[in-house]
Amino acid sequence: METVFTELDLESEGILNSSYKKVVKHSFNNINSRSLFGIKNRVKTRQYQLISGMANVLRVCVFAAILITIFS
């Protein structure tokens, strides 16, 4: 499984100092989309968002079906 970088990953706290975080965040936001890494990262991020959204919809549907089954 490959790593997908999102802005949430950059917000986590840890042992990194704030100046390093700023440099990393700036570099991440200014990735050249024509580079191979930029293209791959953009595609993976969109796929992750789509799959994540679909998973949430599926969970809500299953939860609603269970509630309907219990109370009917």
N, CA, C, O and CB atoms as a CASP TS submission, in Angstrom:
PFRMAT TS
TARGET T0000
AUTHOR 0000-0000-0000
METHOD Language model
MODEL 1
PARENT N/A
ATOM      1  N   MET     1       0.849  -1.172   0.000  1.00  0.00           N
ATOM      2  CA  MET     1       0.000   0.000   0.000  1.00  0.00           C
ATOM      3  C   MET     1       0.891   1.229   0.000  1.00  0.00           C
ATOM      4  O   MET     1       1.852   1.300   0.766  1.00  0.00           O
ATOM      5  CB  MET     1      -0.964   0.001   1.216  1.00  0.00           C
ATOM      6  N   GLU     2       0.586   2.178  -0.835  1.00  0.00           N
ATOM      7  CA  GLU     2       1.425   3.358  -0.958  1.00  0.00           C
ATOM      8  C   GLU     2       0.883   4.488  -0.088  1.00  0.00           C
ATOM      9  O   GLU     2      -0.303   4.526   0.241  1.00  0.00           O
ATOM     10  CB  GLU     2       1.516   3.805  -2.424  1.00  0.00           C
ATOM     11  N   THR     3       1.758   5.385   0.270  1.00  0.00           N
ATOM     12  CA  THR     3       1.392   6.502   1.122  1.00  0.00           C
ATOM     13  C   THR     3       0.714   7.586   0.308  1.00  0.00           C
ATOM     14  O   THR     3       1.172   7.936  -0.779  1.00  0.00           O
ATOM     15  CB  THR     3       2.620   7.060   1.837  1.00  0.00           C
ATOM     16  N   VAL     4      -0.373   8.114   0.834  1.00  0.00           N
ATOM     17  CA  VAL     4      -1.075   9.230   0.213  1.00  0.00           C
ATOM     18  C   VAL     4      -0.913  10.417   1.146  1.00  0.00           C
ATOM     19  O   VAL     4      -1.260  10.338   2.324  1.00  0.00           O
ATOM     20  CB  VAL     4      -2.598   8.900  -0.053  1.00  0.00           C
ATOM     21  N   PHE     5      -0.392  11.507   0.628  1.00  0.00           N
ATOM     22  CA  PHE     5      -0.176  12.697   1.433  1.00  0.00           C
ATOM     23  C   PHE     5      -1.405  13.591   1.360  1.00  0.00           C
ATOM     24  O   PHE     5      -1.886  13.927   0.278  1.00  0.00           O
ATOM     25  CB  PHE     5       1.082  13.457   0.966  1.00  0.00           C
ATOM     26  N   THR     6      -1.890  13.959   2.505  1.00  0.00           N
ATOM     27  CA  THR     6      -2.976  14.931   2.568  1.00  0.00           C
ATOM     28  C   THR     6      -2.574  16.024   3.522  1.00  0.00           C
ATOM     29  O   THR     6      -1.582  15.900   4.240  1.00  0.00           O
ATOM     30  CB  THR     6      -4.309  14.274   3.008  1.00  0.00           C
ATOM     31  N   GLU     7      -3.337  17.091   3.532  1.00  0.00           N
ATOM     32  CA  GLU     7      -2.995  18.185   4.424  1.00  0.00           C
ATOM     33  C   GLU     7      -3.186  17.789   5.876  1.00  0.00           C
ATOM     34  O   GLU     7      -2.546  18.361   6.759  1.00  0.00           O
ATOM     35  CB  GLU     7      -3.828  19.409   4.103  1.00  0.00           C
ATOM     36  N   LEU     8      -4.048  16.829   6.139  1.00  0.00           N
ATOM     37  CA  LEU     8      -4.243  16.381   7.509  1.00  0.00           C
ATOM     38  C   LEU     8      -2.983  15.718   8.052  1.00  0.00           C
ATOM     39  O   LEU     8      -2.687  15.825   9.242  1.00  0.00           O
ATOM     40  CB  LEU     8      -5.423  15.417   7.590  1.00  0.00           C
ATOM     41  N   ASP     9      -2.240  15.033   7.183  1.00  0.00           N
ATOM     42  CA  ASP     9      -1.004  14.390   7.606  1.00  0.00           C
ATOM     43  C   ASP     9       0.003  15.423   8.093  1.00  0.00           C
ATOM     44  O   ASP     9       0.798  15.135   8.987  1.00  0.00           O
ATOM     45  CB  ASP     9      -0.410  13.570   6.461  1.00  0.00           C
ATOM     46  N   LEU    10      -0.021  16.602   7.525  1.00  0.00           N
ATOM     47  CA  LEU    10       0.954  17.618   7.872  1.00  0.00           C
ATOM     48  C   LEU    10       0.580  18.379   9.131  1.00  0.00           C
ATOM     49  O   LEU    10       1.408  19.118   9.665  1.00  0.00           O
ATOM     50  CB  LEU    10       1.119  18.575   6.736  1.00  0.00           C
ATOM     51  N   GLU    11      -0.640  18.220   9.620  1.00  0.00           N
ATOM     52  CA  GLU    11      -1.099  18.954  10.781  1.00  0.00           C
ATOM     53  C   GLU    11      -0.817  18.215  12.097  1.00  0.00           C
ATOM     54  O   GLU    11      -0.989  18.799  13.168  1.00  0.00           O
ATOM     55  CB  GLU    11      -2.575  19.229  10.653  1.00  0.00           C
ATOM     56  N   SER    12      -0.401  16.981  12.044  1.00  0.00           N
ATOM     57  CA  SER    12      -0.207  16.218  13.262  1.00  0.00           C
ATOM     58  C   SER    12       0.960  16.766  14.067  1.00  0.00           C
ATOM     59  O   SER    12       1.911  17.323  13.518  1.00  0.00           O
ATOM     60  CB  SER    12       0.018  14.752  12.937  1.00  0.00           C
ATOM     61  N   GLU    13       0.868  16.596  15.370  1.00  0.00           N
ATOM     62  CA  GLU    13       1.929  17.080  16.237  1.00  0.00           C
ATOM     63  C   GLU    13       2.937  15.968  16.459  1.00  0.00           C
ATOM     64  O   GLU    13       2.604  14.786  16.370  1.00  0.00           O
ATOM     65  CB  GLU    13       1.361  17.584  17.581  1.00  0.00           C
ATOM     66  N   GLY    14       4.146  16.347  16.741  1.00  0.00           N
ATOM     67  CA  GLY    14       5.179  15.359  16.969  1.00  0.00           C
ATOM     68  C   GLY    14       6.458  16.037  17.390  1.00  0.00           C
ATOM     69  O   GLY    14       6.436  17.105  18.001  1.00  0.00           O
ATOM     70  N   ILE    15       7.576  15.414  17.060  1.00  0.00           N
ATOM     71  CA  ILE    15       8.859  15.942  17.495  1.00  0.00           C
ATOM     72  C   ILE    15       9.415  16.983  16.530  1.00  0.00           C
ATOM     73  O   ILE    15      10.449  17.588  16.811  1.00  0.00           O
ATOM     74  CB  ILE    15       9.846  14.817  17.657  1.00  0.00           C
ATOM     75  N   LEU    16       8.748  17.201  15.398  1.00  0.00           N
ATOM     76  CA  LEU    16       9.237  18.169  14.431  1.00  0.00           C
ATOM     77  C   LEU    16       8.980  19.586  14.930  1.00  0.00           C
ATOM     78  O   LEU    16       7.922  19.876  15.488  1.00  0.00           O
ATOM     79  CB  LEU    16       8.573  17.951  13.063  1.00  0.00           C
ATOM     80  N   ASN    17       9.959  20.467  14.723  1.00  0.00           N
ATOM     81  CA  ASN    17       9.756  21.845  15.154  1.00  0.00           C
ATOM     82  C   ASN    17       8.912  22.604  14.127  1.00  0.00           C
ATOM     83  O   ASN    17       8.737  22.148  12.997  1.00  0.00           O
ATOM     84  CB  ASN    17      11.114  22.552  15.366  1.00  0.00           C
ATOM     85  N   SER    18       8.403  23.742  14.523  1.00  0.00           N
ATOM     86  CA  SER    18       7.456  24.453  13.681  1.00  0.00           C
ATOM     87  C   SER    18       8.092  25.003  12.407  1.00  0.00           C
ATOM     88  O   SER    18       7.418  25.088  11.380  1.00  0.00           O
ATOM     89  CB  SER    18       6.833  25.575  14.460  1.00  0.00           C
ATOM     90  N   SER    19       9.373  25.380  12.447  1.00  0.00           N
ATOM     91  CA  SER    19       9.990  25.900  11.225  1.00  0.00           C
ATOM     92  C   SER    19      10.120  24.793  10.181  1.00  0.00           C
ATOM     93  O   SER    19       9.934  25.042   8.990  1.00  0.00           O
ATOM     94  CB  SER    19      11.374  26.512  11.532  1.00  0.00           C
ATOM     95  N   TYR    20      10.436  23.585  10.614  1.00  0.00           N
ATOM     96  CA  TYR    20      10.514  22.463   9.683  1.00  0.00           C
ATOM     97  C   TYR    20       9.132  22.145   9.110  1.00  0.00           C
ATOM     98  O   TYR    20       9.001  21.845   7.923  1.00  0.00           O
ATOM     99  CB  TYR    20      11.104  21.221  10.381  1.00  0.00           C
ATOM    100  N   LYS    21       8.104  22.211   9.959  1.00  0.00           N
ATOM    101  CA  LYS    21       6.749  21.963   9.489  1.00  0.00           C
ATOM    102  C   LYS    21       6.348  22.979   8.431  1.00  0.00           C
ATOM    103  O   LYS    21       5.702  22.628   7.443  1.00  0.00           O
ATOM    104  CB  LYS    21       5.766  21.999  10.655  1.00  0.00           C
ATOM    105  N   LYS    22       6.727  24.237   8.633  1.00  0.00           N
ATOM    106  CA  LYS    22       6.394  25.282   7.661  1.00  0.00           C
ATOM    107  C   LYS    22       7.070  25.003   6.319  1.00  0.00           C
ATOM    108  O   LYS    22       6.456  25.173   5.266  1.00  0.00           O
ATOM    109  CB  LYS    22       6.815  26.668   8.191  1.00  0.00           C
ATOM    110  N   VAL    23       8.335  24.575   6.356  1.00  0.00           N
ATOM    111  CA  VAL    23       9.059  24.275   5.118  1.00  0.00           C
ATOM    112  C   VAL    23       8.409  23.101   4.391  1.00  0.00           C
ATOM    113  O   VAL    23       8.227  23.141   3.174  1.00  0.00           O
ATOM    114  CB  VAL    23      10.541  23.964   5.416  1.00  0.00           C
ATOM    115  N   VAL    24       8.066  22.072   5.131  1.00  0.00           N
ATOM    116  CA  VAL    24       7.439  20.892   4.529  1.00  0.00           C
ATOM    117  C   VAL    24       6.079  21.251   3.951  1.00  0.00           C
ATOM    118  O   VAL    24       5.748  20.836   2.841  1.00  0.00           O
ATOM    119  CB  VAL    24       7.294  19.761   5.567  1.00  0.00           C
ATOM    120  N   LYS    25       5.291  22.019   4.692  1.00  0.00           N
ATOM    121  CA  LYS    25       3.970  22.415   4.229  1.00  0.00           C
ATOM    122  C   LYS    25       4.071  23.270   2.967  1.00  0.00           C
ATOM    123  O   LYS    25       3.294  23.096   2.028  1.00  0.00           O
ATOM    124  CB  LYS    25       3.224  23.177   5.330  1.00  0.00           C
ATOM    125  N   HIS    26       5.030  24.192   2.951  1.00  0.00           N
ATOM    126  CA  HIS    26       5.233  25.052   1.778  1.00  0.00           C
ATOM    127  C   HIS    26       5.655  24.209   0.573  1.00  0.00           C
ATOM    128  O   HIS    26       5.154  24.414  -0.533  1.00  0.00           O
ATOM    129  CB  HIS    26       6.300  26.143   2.074  1.00  0.00           C
ATOM    130  N   SER    27       6.566  23.271   0.780  1.00  0.00           N
ATOM    131  CA  SER    27       7.029  22.418  -0.316  1.00  0.00           C
ATOM    132  C   SER    27       5.893  21.538  -0.838  1.00  0.00           C
ATOM    133  O   SER    27       5.759  21.336  -2.045  1.00  0.00           O
ATOM    134  CB  SER    27       8.207  21.542   0.146  1.00  0.00           C
ATOM    135  N   PHE    28       5.084  21.022   0.075  1.00  0.00           N
ATOM    136  CA  PHE    28       3.972  20.159  -0.319  1.00  0.00           C
ATOM    137  C   PHE    28       2.942  20.944  -1.133  1.00  0.00           C
ATOM    138  O   PHE    28       2.414  20.439  -2.125  1.00  0.00           O
ATOM    139  CB  PHE    28       3.309  19.535   0.922  1.00  0.00           C
ATOM    140  N   ASN    29       2.658  22.175  -0.713  1.00  0.00           N
ATOM    141  CA  ASN    29       1.658  22.983  -1.415  1.00  0.00           C
ATOM    142  C   ASN    29       2.158  23.473  -2.765  1.00  0.00           C
ATOM    143  O   ASN    29       1.349  23.798  -3.635  1.00  0.00           O
ATOM    144  CB  ASN    29       1.255  24.167  -0.564  1.00  0.00           C
ATOM    145  N   ASN    30       3.471  23.535  -2.962  1.00  0.00           N
ATOM    146  CA  ASN    30       4.028  24.047  -4.206  1.00  0.00           C
ATOM    147  C   ASN    30       4.628  22.951  -5.078  1.00  0.00           C
ATOM    148  O   ASN    30       5.567  23.204  -5.833  1.00  0.00           O
ATOM    149  CB  ASN    30       5.076  25.082  -3.907  1.00  0.00           C
ATOM    150  N   ILE    31       4.098  21.747  -4.983  1.00  0.00           N
ATOM    151  CA  ILE    31       4.579  20.648  -5.817  1.00  0.00           C
ATOM    152  C   ILE    31       4.224  20.955  -7.268  1.00  0.00           C
ATOM    153  O   ILE    31       3.090  21.320  -7.580  1.00  0.00           O
ATOM    154  CB  ILE    31       3.965  19.279  -5.364  1.00  0.00           C
ATOM    155  N   ASN    32       5.188  20.805  -8.127  1.00  0.00           N
ATOM    156  CA  ASN    32       4.953  21.019  -9.551  1.00  0.00           C
ATOM    157  C   ASN    32       4.062  19.886 -10.054  1.00  0.00           C
ATOM    158  O   ASN    32       4.456  18.720 -10.027  1.00  0.00           O
ATOM    159  CB  ASN    32       6.304  21.082 -10.355  1.00  0.00           C
ATOM    160  N   SER    33       2.871  20.231 -10.508  1.00  0.00           N
ATOM    161  CA  SER    33       1.927  19.192 -10.925  1.00  0.00           C
ATOM    162  C   SER    33       2.363  18.493 -12.207  1.00  0.00           C
ATOM    163  O   SER    33       1.805  17.457 -12.567  1.00  0.00           O
ATOM    164  CB  SER    33       0.549  19.791 -11.118  1.00  0.00           C
ATOM    165  N   ARG    34       3.356  19.050 -12.900  1.00  0.00           N
ATOM    166  CA  ARG    34       3.854  18.381 -14.100  1.00  0.00           C
ATOM    167  C   ARG    34       4.891  17.319 -13.771  1.00  0.00           C
ATOM    168  O   ARG    34       5.226  16.492 -14.619  1.00  0.00           O
ATOM    169  CB  ARG    34       4.448  19.396 -15.055  1.00  0.00           C
ATOM    170  N   SER    35       5.403  17.338 -12.536  1.00  0.00           N
ATOM    171  CA  SER    35       6.376  16.324 -12.162  1.00  0.00           C
ATOM    172  C   SER    35       5.650  14.993 -11.959  1.00  0.00           C
ATOM    173  O   SER    35       4.440  14.964 -11.737  1.00  0.00           O
ATOM    174  CB  SER    35       7.150  16.742 -10.874  1.00  0.00           C
ATOM    175  N   LEU    36       6.379  13.924 -12.035  1.00  0.00           N
ATOM    176  CA  LEU    36       5.795  12.599 -11.870  1.00  0.00           C
ATOM    177  C   LEU    36       5.178  12.447 -10.489  1.00  0.00           C
ATOM    178  O   LEU    36       4.074  11.919 -10.355  1.00  0.00           O
ATOM    179  CB  LEU    36       6.848  11.518 -12.099  1.00  0.00           C
ATOM    180  N   PHE    37       5.891  12.912  -9.455  1.00  0.00           N
ATOM    181  CA  PHE    37       5.367  12.822  -8.094  1.00  0.00           C
ATOM    182  C   PHE    37       4.088  13.641  -7.960  1.00  0.00           C
ATOM    183  O   PHE    37       3.129  13.189  -7.334  1.00  0.00           O
ATOM    184  CB  PHE    37       6.417  13.301  -7.077  1.00  0.00           C
ATOM    185  N   GLY    38       4.063  14.838  -8.539  1.00  0.00           N
ATOM    186  CA  GLY    38       2.886  15.694  -8.445  1.00  0.00           C
ATOM    187  C   GLY    38       1.670  15.068  -9.094  1.00  0.00           C
ATOM    188  O   GLY    38       0.570  15.123  -8.543  1.00  0.00           O
ATOM    189  N   ILE    39       1.860  14.470 -10.265  1.00  0.00           N
ATOM    190  CA  ILE    39       0.752  13.826 -10.975  1.00  0.00           C
ATOM    191  C   ILE    39       0.246  12.624 -10.183  1.00  0.00           C
ATOM    192  O   ILE    39      -0.959  12.468  -9.986  1.00  0.00           O
ATOM    193  CB  ILE    39       1.191  13.388 -12.392  1.00  0.00           C
ATOM    194  N   LYS    40       1.171  11.773  -9.729  1.00  0.00           N
ATOM    195  CA  LYS    40       0.769  10.589  -8.983  1.00  0.00           C
ATOM    196  C   LYS    40       0.060  10.976  -7.689  1.00  0.00           C
ATOM    197  O   LYS    40      -0.944  10.367  -7.321  1.00  0.00           O
ATOM    198  CB  LYS    40       1.984   9.714  -8.678  1.00  0.00           C
ATOM    199  N   ASN    41       0.582  11.984  -7.006  1.00  0.00           N
ATOM    200  CA  ASN    41      -0.010  12.392  -5.734  1.00  0.00           C
ATOM    201  C   ASN    41      -1.406  12.976  -5.943  1.00  0.00           C
ATOM    202  O   ASN    41      -2.308  12.717  -5.147  1.00  0.00           O
ATOM    203  CB  ASN    41       0.890  13.415  -5.029  1.00  0.00           C
ATOM    204  N   ARG    42      -1.593  13.759  -7.001  1.00  0.00           N
ATOM    205  CA  ARG    42      -2.903  14.343  -7.284  1.00  0.00           C
ATOM    206  C   ARG    42      -3.921  13.243  -7.582  1.00  0.00           C
ATOM    207  O   ARG    42      -5.053  13.301  -7.101  1.00  0.00           O
ATOM    208  CB  ARG    42      -2.814  15.329  -8.470  1.00  0.00           C
ATOM    209  N   VAL    43      -3.530  12.247  -8.367  1.00  0.00           N
ATOM    210  CA  VAL    43      -4.437  11.141  -8.705  1.00  0.00           C
ATOM    211  C   VAL    43      -4.781  10.331  -7.463  1.00  0.00           C
ATOM    212  O   VAL    43      -5.945   9.997  -7.240  1.00  0.00           O
ATOM    213  CB  VAL    43      -3.806  10.226  -9.774  1.00  0.00           C
ATOM    214  N   LYS    44      -3.776  10.014  -6.657  1.00  0.00           N
ATOM    215  CA  LYS    44      -4.023   9.207  -5.456  1.00  0.00           C
ATOM    216  C   LYS    44      -4.891   9.945  -4.454  1.00  0.00           C
ATOM    217  O   LYS    44      -5.744   9.338  -3.806  1.00  0.00           O
ATOM    218  CB  LYS    44      -2.706   8.811  -4.802  1.00  0.00           C
ATOM    219  N   THR    45      -4.685  11.246  -4.318  1.00  0.00           N
ATOM    220  CA  THR    45      -5.488  12.025  -3.377  1.00  0.00           C
ATOM    221  C   THR    45      -6.945  12.023  -3.802  1.00  0.00           C
ATOM    222  O   THR    45      -7.833  11.860  -2.964  1.00  0.00           O
ATOM    223  CB  THR    45      -4.963  13.465  -3.275  1.00  0.00           C
ATOM    224  N   ARG    46      -7.205  12.203  -5.096  1.00  0.00           N
ATOM    225  CA  ARG    46      -8.588  12.179  -5.579  1.00  0.00           C
ATOM    226  C   ARG    46      -9.212  10.805  -5.395  1.00  0.00           C
ATOM    227  O   ARG    46     -10.381  10.703  -5.021  1.00  0.00           O
ATOM    228  CB  ARG    46      -8.646  12.585  -7.049  1.00  0.00           C
ATOM    229  N   GLN    47      -8.445   9.742  -5.655  1.00  0.00           N
ATOM    230  CA  GLN    47      -8.969   8.390  -5.471  1.00  0.00           C
ATOM    231  C   GLN    47      -9.291   8.140  -4.003  1.00  0.00           C
ATOM    232  O   GLN    47     -10.323   7.550  -3.682  1.00  0.00           O
ATOM    233  CB  GLN    47      -7.962   7.344  -5.983  1.00  0.00           C
ATOM    234  N   TYR    48      -8.410   8.589  -3.113  1.00  0.00           N
ATOM    235  CA  TYR    48      -8.619   8.392  -1.678  1.00  0.00           C
ATOM    236  C   TYR    48      -9.872   9.129  -1.219  1.00  0.00           C
ATOM    237  O   TYR    48     -10.653   8.586  -0.438  1.00  0.00           O
ATOM    238  CB  TYR    48      -7.391   8.874  -0.879  1.00  0.00           C
ATOM    239  N   GLN    49     -10.074  10.357  -1.692  1.00  0.00           N
ATOM    240  CA  GLN    49     -11.249  11.119  -1.305  1.00  0.00           C
ATOM    241  C   GLN    49     -12.522  10.455  -1.806  1.00  0.00           C
ATOM    242  O   GLN    49     -13.522  10.417  -1.089  1.00  0.00           O
ATOM    243  CB  GLN    49     -11.154  12.543  -1.834  1.00  0.00           C
ATOM    244  N   LEU    50     -12.499   9.930  -3.033  1.00  0.00           N
ATOM    245  CA  LEU    50     -13.664   9.264  -3.596  1.00  0.00           C
ATOM    246  C   LEU    50     -13.988   7.996  -2.818  1.00  0.00           C
ATOM    247  O   LEU    50     -15.144   7.760  -2.468  1.00  0.00           O
ATOM    248  CB  LEU    50     -13.433   8.937  -5.073  1.00  0.00           C
ATOM    249  N   ILE    51     -12.982   7.187  -2.547  1.00  0.00           N
ATOM    250  CA  ILE    51     -13.192   5.934  -1.819  1.00  0.00           C
ATOM    251  C   ILE    51     -13.658   6.215  -0.400  1.00  0.00           C
ATOM    252  O   ILE    51     -14.533   5.520   0.116  1.00  0.00           O
ATOM    253  CB  ILE    51     -11.905   5.096  -1.798  1.00  0.00           C
ATOM    254  N   SER    52     -13.082   7.223   0.231  1.00  0.00           N
ATOM    255  CA  SER    52     -13.472   7.584   1.588  1.00  0.00           C
ATOM    256  C   SER    52     -14.925   8.035   1.630  1.00  0.00           C
ATOM    257  O   SER    52     -15.663   7.658   2.541  1.00  0.00           O
ATOM    258  CB  SER    52     -12.560   8.685   2.134  1.00  0.00           C
ATOM    259  N   GLY    53     -15.341   8.832   0.662  1.00  0.00           N
ATOM    260  CA  GLY    53     -16.725   9.289   0.597  1.00  0.00           C
ATOM    261  C   GLY    53     -17.694   8.146   0.363  1.00  0.00           C
ATOM    262  O   GLY    53     -18.764   8.093   0.969  1.00  0.00           O
ATOM    263  N   MET    54     -17.316   7.234  -0.517  1.00  0.00           N
ATOM    264  CA  MET    54     -18.170   6.080  -0.794  1.00  0.00           C
ATOM    265  C   MET    54     -18.288   5.185   0.439  1.00  0.00           C
ATOM    266  O   MET    54     -19.358   4.640   0.709  1.00  0.00           O
ATOM    267  CB  MET    54     -17.617   5.276  -1.985  1.00  0.00           C
ATOM    268  N   ALA    55     -17.210   5.033   1.175  1.00  0.00           N
ATOM    269  CA  ALA    55     -17.235   4.207   2.387  1.00  0.00           C
ATOM    270  C   ALA    55     -18.171   4.818   3.434  1.00  0.00           C
ATOM    271  O   ALA    55     -18.898   4.094   4.115  1.00  0.00           O
ATOM    272  CB  ALA    55     -15.808   4.054   2.969  1.00  0.00           C
ATOM    273  N   ASN    56     -18.154   6.132   3.562  1.00  0.00           N
ATOM    274  CA  ASN    56     -19.039   6.784   4.523  1.00  0.00           C
ATOM    275  C   ASN    56     -20.501   6.616   4.138  1.00  0.00           C
ATOM    276  O   ASN    56     -21.346   6.377   5.001  1.00  0.00           O
ATOM    277  CB  ASN    56     -18.700   8.263   4.635  1.00  0.00           C
ATOM    278  N   VAL    57     -20.806   6.737   2.855  1.00  0.00           N
ATOM    279  CA  VAL    57     -22.185   6.540   2.396  1.00  0.00           C
ATOM    280  C   VAL    57     -22.629   5.110   2.671  1.00  0.00           C
ATOM    281  O   VAL    57     -23.755   4.883   3.115  1.00  0.00           O
ATOM    282  CB  VAL    57     -22.313   6.862   0.887  1.00  0.00           C
ATOM    283  N   LEU    58     -21.762   4.154   2.412  1.00  0.00           N
ATOM    284  CA  LEU    58     -22.090   2.755   2.667  1.00  0.00           C
ATOM    285  C   LEU    58     -22.336   2.506   4.151  1.00  0.00           C
ATOM    286  O   LEU    58     -23.267   1.781   4.505  1.00  0.00           O
ATOM    287  CB  LEU    58     -20.971   1.848   2.162  1.00  0.00           C
ATOM    288  N   ARG    59     -21.526   3.088   5.018  1.00  0.00           N
ATOM    289  CA  ARG    59     -21.716   2.919   6.469  1.00  0.00           C
ATOM    290  C   ARG    59     -23.061   3.480   6.917  1.00  0.00           C
ATOM    291  O   ARG    59     -23.766   2.859   7.712  1.00  0.00           O
ATOM    292  CB  ARG    59     -20.577   3.607   7.246  1.00  0.00           C
ATOM    293  N   VAL    60     -23.411   4.651   6.408  1.00  0.00           N
ATOM    294  CA  VAL    60     -24.683   5.266   6.790  1.00  0.00           C
ATOM    295  C   VAL    60     -25.850   4.413   6.303  1.00  0.00           C
ATOM    296  O   VAL    60     -26.832   4.243   7.025  1.00  0.00           O
ATOM    297  CB  VAL    60     -24.789   6.697   6.220  1.00  0.00           C
ATOM    298  N   CYS    61     -25.758   3.882   5.101  1.00  0.00           N
ATOM    299  CA  CYS    61     -26.827   3.025   4.573  1.00  0.00           C
ATOM    300  C   CYS    61     -26.990   1.754   5.397  1.00  0.00           C
ATOM    301  O   CYS    61     -28.112   1.348   5.698  1.00  0.00           O
ATOM    302  CB  CYS    61     -26.544   2.662   3.117  1.00  0.00           C
ATOM    303  N   VAL    62     -25.891   1.134   5.758  1.00  0.00           N
ATOM    304  CA  VAL    62     -25.951  -0.085   6.575  1.00  0.00           C
ATOM    305  C   VAL    62     -26.531   0.245   7.949  1.00  0.00           C
ATOM    306  O   VAL    62     -27.353  -0.510   8.467  1.00  0.00           O
ATOM    307  CB  VAL    62     -24.539  -0.727   6.720  1.00  0.00           C
ATOM    308  N   PHE    63     -26.117   1.353   8.538  1.00  0.00           N
ATOM    309  CA  PHE    63     -26.637   1.767   9.839  1.00  0.00           C
ATOM    310  C   PHE    63     -28.145   2.016   9.756  1.00  0.00           C
ATOM    311  O   PHE    63     -28.896   1.593  10.635  1.00  0.00           O
ATOM    312  CB  PHE    63     -25.909   3.036  10.335  1.00  0.00           C
ATOM    313  N   ALA    64     -28.585   2.704   8.697  1.00  0.00           N
ATOM    314  CA  ALA    64     -30.016   2.967   8.527  1.00  0.00           C
ATOM    315  C   ALA    64     -30.788   1.666   8.338  1.00  0.00           C
ATOM    316  O   ALA    64     -31.880   1.511   8.886  1.00  0.00           O
ATOM    317  CB  ALA    64     -30.254   3.902   7.328  1.00  0.00           C
ATOM    318  N   ALA    65     -30.244   0.745   7.582  1.00  0.00           N
ATOM    319  CA  ALA    65     -30.916  -0.551   7.367  1.00  0.00           C
ATOM    320  C   ALA    65     -31.041  -1.320   8.673  1.00  0.00           C
ATOM    321  O   ALA    65     -32.068  -1.947   8.931  1.00  0.00           O
ATOM    322  CB  ALA    65     -30.148  -1.398   6.331  1.00  0.00           C
ATOM    323  N   ILE    66     -30.013  -1.276   9.488  1.00  0.00           N
ATOM    324  CA  ILE    66     -30.062  -1.969  10.783  1.00  0.00           C
ATOM    325  C   ILE    66     -31.115  -1.327  11.682  1.00  0.00           C
ATOM    326  O   ILE    66     -31.882  -2.035  12.335  1.00  0.00           O
ATOM    327  CB  ILE    66     -28.673  -1.940  11.477  1.00  0.00           C
ATOM    328  N   LEU    67     -31.161  -0.008  11.723  1.00  0.00           N
ATOM    329  CA  LEU    67     -32.171   0.680  12.537  1.00  0.00           C
ATOM    330  C   LEU    67     -33.581   0.349  12.064  1.00  0.00           C
ATOM    331  O   LEU    67     -34.472   0.112  12.880  1.00  0.00           O
ATOM    332  CB  LEU    67     -31.949   2.196  12.494  1.00  0.00           C
ATOM    333  N   ILE    68     -33.785   0.332  10.752  1.00  0.00           N
ATOM    334  CA  ILE    68     -35.117   0.003  10.219  1.00  0.00           C
ATOM    335  C   ILE    68     -35.492  -1.424  10.578  1.00  0.00           C
ATOM    336  O   ILE    68     -36.639  -1.700  10.929  1.00  0.00           O
ATOM    337  CB  ILE    68     -35.158   0.194   8.687  1.00  0.00           C
ATOM    338  N   THR    69     -34.525  -2.335  10.489  1.00  0.00           N
ATOM    339  CA  THR    69     -34.784  -3.725  10.818  1.00  0.00           C
ATOM    340  C   THR    69     -35.117  -3.893  12.295  1.00  0.00           C
ATOM    341  O   THR    69     -36.010  -4.664  12.644  1.00  0.00           O
ATOM    342  CB  THR    69     -33.587  -4.584  10.450  1.00  0.00           C
ATOM    343  N   ILE    70     -34.412  -3.183  13.158  1.00  0.00           N
ATOM    344  CA  ILE    70     -34.647  -3.313  14.608  1.00  0.00           C
ATOM    345  C   ILE    70     -36.007  -2.765  14.999  1.00  0.00           C
ATOM    346  O   ILE    70     -36.717  -3.378  15.797  1.00  0.00           O
ATOM    347  CB  ILE    70     -33.554  -2.587  15.397  1.00  0.00           C
ATOM    348  N   PHE    71     -36.378  -1.616  14.446  1.00  0.00           N
ATOM    349  CA  PHE    71     -37.609  -0.952  14.883  1.00  0.00           C
ATOM    350  C   PHE    71     -38.840  -1.273  14.044  1.00  0.00           C
ATOM    351  O   PHE    71     -39.888  -0.654  14.232  1.00  0.00           O
ATOM    352  CB  PHE    71     -37.399   0.514  14.879  1.00  0.00           C
ATOM    353  N   SER    72     -38.735  -2.219  13.133  1.00  0.00           N
ATOM    354  CA  SER    72     -39.941  -2.572  12.374  1.00  0.00           C
ATOM    355  C   SER    72     -40.473  -3.928  12.760  1.00  0.00           C
ATOM    356  O   SER    72     -41.483  -4.373  12.214  1.00  0.00           O
ATOM    357  CB  SER    72     -39.660  -2.545  10.892  1.00  0.00           C
TER
END
